[in-house]
Amino acid sequence: MAHPKRKISSQRKHKRRTHYKAENATLSKCSTTGAVHRMHRAYWVEGSLYYKGKLVIEKEQAE
């Protein structure tokens, strides 16, 4: 099996990784609740959990 002859320097490693950048999360607006949330994630609105505009978990009523 092939093995590297020399250690890759940190400078060379960092040059290779210059294109890895953090990006802003994509946001979308729910057509049901009007809440702004991250895409492809469940989100809470007034104690209820929604995903893709559908109610997943209802808010528990305090009695």
VENSULWO-V999396 format. One record per run of one state. SS is the DSSP state (alpha for helix, beta for strand, coil for the rest). FROM is the first residue (numbers start at 1). TO is the last residue. If there is no record, write none. Layout:
((SS	FROM	TO) (SS	FROM	TO))
//
This chain:
((coil	1	9) (alpha	10	19) (coil	20	26) (beta	27	29) (coil	30	35) (beta	36	38) (coil	39	42) (beta	43	45) (coil	46	47) (beta	48	51) (coil	52	53) (beta	54	57) (coil	58	63))
//
